[in-house]
Amino acid sequence: METNHIKLNLQYISMQIPYWMGFSVLGTFTSVFLLSRDFTNGQIGMVLSLANLLAAVVQPFLASFADRMIRIRLSQLAAGMAVLLTLFSGILLALPKAFLIVAFIYTLLYACLVLLQPLTIAIGTFFISRGYGLNFGVARGLGSLAFAAAASVTGMLIERYSPTIILYLLIGIFLFFALMALLIDTRKQGGKYSDSLIAEPHHEKQLEEPIGLLAFTKKYKRFMFLLFGVSLLFVYHTIINSYMFQIMQPLGGTAANAGGSLSVAALSELPTMFFFTWVLRRFKIHSLMRFAAFFFSVKAVLILFSGSIFLINVAQSLQMVGFAMHTMASVYYTNQIIPQKDLVKGQTLMATANTMGGILGAFIGGQMLSFLSVSAMLLIGTVISLAGTLIVWLSVEK
């Protein structure tokens, strides 16, 4: 059994690492890539908003499908999404600077990236909810390490070659992800890991039919209110990640500086993710949710008043107690609040909350950079983040 647990953890790590490498390459350098294809800041914001909107619309239906599907495994669904990512990357590679086609394909590419995230998390909770010793924190922490490494290396490769290099990287990364996903066994019946190792009453719950989306939103009203607060936190988080290059420029920063800053943020996530199971034994999950929401806004205030690249990087290190803590706590919190039969739906709606924040963040950020200034964008983002913190504090359940 111990050998099985080690193998399961290694397989899951082999999915988290390429996913977050791909997220780093595509998410961090979207602005750099689209600016090289003659897009304006406003148009970049529009593409990112549409991509997140498309993902947000598809996510709940994809989750309902994933909860109910029998013939297709969760891991096969994730592998299929990764193959779509490589396909769209290949199409962009073959295209000249045809604005509308590039915008359309890039929107689909980014939407697939966002849709793949809850599927990757759901594969982890598939095993956790069945009582297997999957260490989600270590796997996700190694994903953050891979994110940091990919951000640094990609920034340097772009300066040495061109922004087109990101498409070659995406093809290699997501082909590897698809292969790793196909090797992990997520059969609900008859699979190596399909039986639950935890108490019998929970096993009976597993046989219940999942409820529909509308019934879910009515049954878990407080959870839905929490998701609204989380969305607001992710508005500012998306602004920082999507427009770090533009934030750095007035301070004399380059694409490499932007990549470096996002690497600092990603590396600072590691202690939280590696030691989260230890933290979980000592603190209540609802307290950790509140703690994380508070530090989202502390980071926002610090970046607002940063006058140098160094100070921005100092603020970025608070990712350890903000974003990283939320990422881990939200998975376990959802696992506790939502029953197993609706778990993919619950985890996906939590990811959808992040995505909705992404829609607003990308759109508002792009428009503010076009009509206002970097400092105005940061100020408005900070106010939105503070509102999100307040809502999360009020809506988490003990």
JOTAHU-V987947 format. One record per residue. N is the residue number from 0. PHI is phi in whole degrees, -180 to 180 (* if undefined). NEAR is the number of other C-alpha atoms within 8 Angstrom. Layout:
<<N/PHI/NEAR> <N/PHI/NEAR>>
This chain:
<<0/*/4> <1/-61/5> <2/-62/6> <3/-60/7> <4/-64/11> <5/-63/8> <6/-62/8> <7/-61/10> <8/-63/11> <9/-64/8> <10/-64/11> <11/-69/11> <12/-59/13> <13/-70/10> <14/-97/12> <15/-64/13> <16/-61/15> <17/-66/14> <18/-60/13> <19/-75/12> <20/-64/15> <21/-64/13> <22/-62/11> <23/-64/13> <24/-62/14> <25/-80/11> <26/-68/9> <27/-70/13> <28/-112/12> <29/-58/10> <30/-59/12> <31/-63/10> <32/-65/11> <33/-72/10> <34/-62/11> <35/-70/8> <36/-99/8> <37/69/7> <38/-85/10> <39/-90/7> <40/-59/12> <41/-62/11> <42/-70/9> <43/-63/14> <44/-60/14> <45/-65/11> <46/-62/11> <47/-64/14> <48/-65/14> <49/-63/10> <50/-63/15> <51/-67/15> <52/-65/11> <53/-59/9> <54/-63/14> <55/-64/11> <56/-70/8> <57/-77/9> <58/-51/12> <59/-62/13> <60/-71/8> <61/-64/8> <62/-66/11> <63/-61/12> <64/-63/8> <65/-65/9> <66/-65/12> <67/-98/7> <68/-64/8> <69/-117/6> <70/-74/4> <71/-94/7> <72/-86/11> <73/-57/11> <74/-67/12> <75/-69/10> <76/-63/10> <77/-64/13> <78/-62/13> <79/-62/9> <80/-64/11> <81/-66/15> <82/-64/11> <83/-60/10> <84/-59/14> <85/-68/13> <86/-63/9> <87/-66/12> <88/-64/13> <89/-64/10> <90/-63/9> <91/-63/11> <92/-65/8> <93/-84/6> <94/-87/8> <95/-78/4> <96/-82/7> <97/-85/7> <98/-51/8> <99/-65/6> <100/-68/7> <101/-61/11> <102/-61/9> <103/-66/8> <104/-68/11> <105/-65/12> <106/-61/12> <107/-65/10> <108/-60/13> <109/-69/12> <110/-62/12> <111/-63/13> <112/-60/11> <113/-67/11> <114/-66/12> <115/-72/11> <116/-62/10> <117/-64/11> <118/-67/13> <119/-65/11> <120/-64/10> <121/-62/12> <122/-64/11> <123/-65/11> <124/-72/11> <125/-55/9> <126/-83/12> <127/-60/10> <128/-69/10> <129/-96/12> <130/89/9> <131/-80/9> <132/-81/7> <133/-84/10> <134/-92/7> <135/-61/7> <136/-60/13> <137/-65/11> <138/-62/13> <139/-69/12> <140/-64/14> <141/-66/12> <142/-63/15> <143/-66/14> <144/-62/11> <145/-65/12> <146/-58/16> <147/-63/15> <148/-63/10> <149/-65/11> <150/-63/16> <151/-66/12> <152/-66/8> <153/-64/11> <154/-56/15> <155/-70/9> <156/-65/10> <157/-63/13> <158/-68/10> <159/-79/6> <160/-110/7> <161/-159/8> <162/-60/10> <163/-63/9> <164/-57/10> <165/-63/13> <166/-69/11> <167/-63/9> <168/-63/10> <169/-62/14> <170/-61/13> <171/-64/9> <172/-64/12> <173/-82/15> <174/-67/11> <175/-64/9> <176/-58/14> <177/-58/13> <178/-63/9> <179/-64/11> <180/-63/12> <181/-69/10> <182/-84/7> <183/-93/10> <184/-95/9> <185/-118/12> <186/-72/11> <187/-73/8> <188/-126/6> <189/82/6> <190/-82/10> <191/-58/7> <192/-112/10> <193/-76/11> <194/-74/8> <195/-85/9> <196/-94/7> <197/-103/8> <198/-41/6> <199/-54/6> <200/-55/6> <201/-68/8> <202/-64/10> <203/-68/8> <204/-59/10> <205/-60/8> <206/-83/7> <207/-68/7> <208/-74/5> <209/-65/8> <210/-88/7> <211/-72/7> <212/-60/8> <213/-64/6> <214/-62/8> <215/-63/9> <216/-66/9> <217/-74/7> <218/-72/6> <219/-115/8> <220/-62/8> <221/-67/9> <222/-63/9> <223/-66/9> <224/-67/10> <225/-58/12> <226/-62/11> <227/-63/11> <228/-63/14> <229/-61/14> <230/-57/15> <231/-65/13> <232/-61/17> <233/-81/15> <234/-61/18> <235/-69/16> <236/-57/11> <237/-70/12> <238/-57/14> <239/-63/9> <240/-71/10> <241/-80/13> <242/-120/10> <243/-59/10> <244/-59/14> <245/-70/8> <246/-67/10> <247/-75/13> <248/-54/9> <249/-63/7> <250/-96/9> <251/84/6> <252/-84/12> <253/-122/9> <254/-60/11> <255/-66/11> <256/-64/11> <257/-63/13> <258/-61/13> <259/-63/11> <260/-65/11> <261/-70/13> <262/-68/13> <263/-58/12> <264/-60/15> <265/-67/13> <266/-66/10> <267/-69/11> <268/-73/15> <269/-58/13> <270/-57/9> <271/-61/13> <272/-73/14> <273/-67/10> <274/-107/10> <275/-65/10> <276/-63/8> <277/-67/7> <278/-62/8> <279/-62/9> <280/-74/7> <281/-108/6> <282/-131/8> <283/-71/8> <284/-63/10> <285/-69/10> <286/-68/8> <287/-67/12> <288/-61/14> <289/-68/12> <290/-58/10> <291/-63/14> <292/-61/15> <293/-61/10> <294/-79/11> <295/-56/15> <296/-78/13> <297/-61/8> <298/-62/13> <299/-59/14> <300/-64/9> <301/-65/10> <302/-65/11> <303/-56/10> <304/-101/6> <305/-77/9> <306/-111/7> <307/-151/7> <308/-62/10> <309/-60/6> <310/-67/10> <311/-62/13> <312/-66/11> <313/-63/8> <314/-62/12> <315/-62/12> <316/-67/10> <317/-71/12> <318/-54/15> <319/-57/14> <320/-107/13> <321/-105/15> <322/-57/11> <323/-63/13> <324/-65/14> <325/-64/13> <326/-56/8> <327/-75/11> <328/-62/11> <329/-66/10> <330/-64/11> <331/-73/9> <332/-62/10> <333/-61/12> <334/-60/13> <335/-83/7> <336/-81/6> <337/-105/9> <338/-67/9> <339/-56/9> <340/-62/12> <341/-116/11> <342/-67/14> <343/-62/13> <344/-62/11> <345/-61/10> <346/-65/14> <347/-70/14> <348/-67/11> <349/-64/11> <350/-66/10> <351/-64/12> <352/-61/12> <353/-62/11> <354/-65/15> <355/-62/14> <356/-62/16> <357/-63/17> <358/-60/15> <359/-64/11> <360/-62/15> <361/-65/16> <362/-70/13> <363/-61/10> <364/-59/13> <365/-62/14> <366/-68/12> <367/-66/12> <368/-68/12> <369/-76/9> <370/-110/6> <371/-117/9> <372/-148/9> <373/-61/10> <374/-66/7> <375/-65/9> <376/-61/13> <377/-67/12> <378/-65/9> <379/-64/8> <380/-61/12> <381/-65/13> <382/-61/8> <383/-63/12> <384/-63/16> <385/-63/10> <386/-64/10> <387/-62/15> <388/-60/16> <389/-61/9> <390/-65/12> <391/-62/14> <392/-59/9> <393/-78/6> <394/-105/10> <395/-69/12> <396/-97/5> <397/-81/3>>
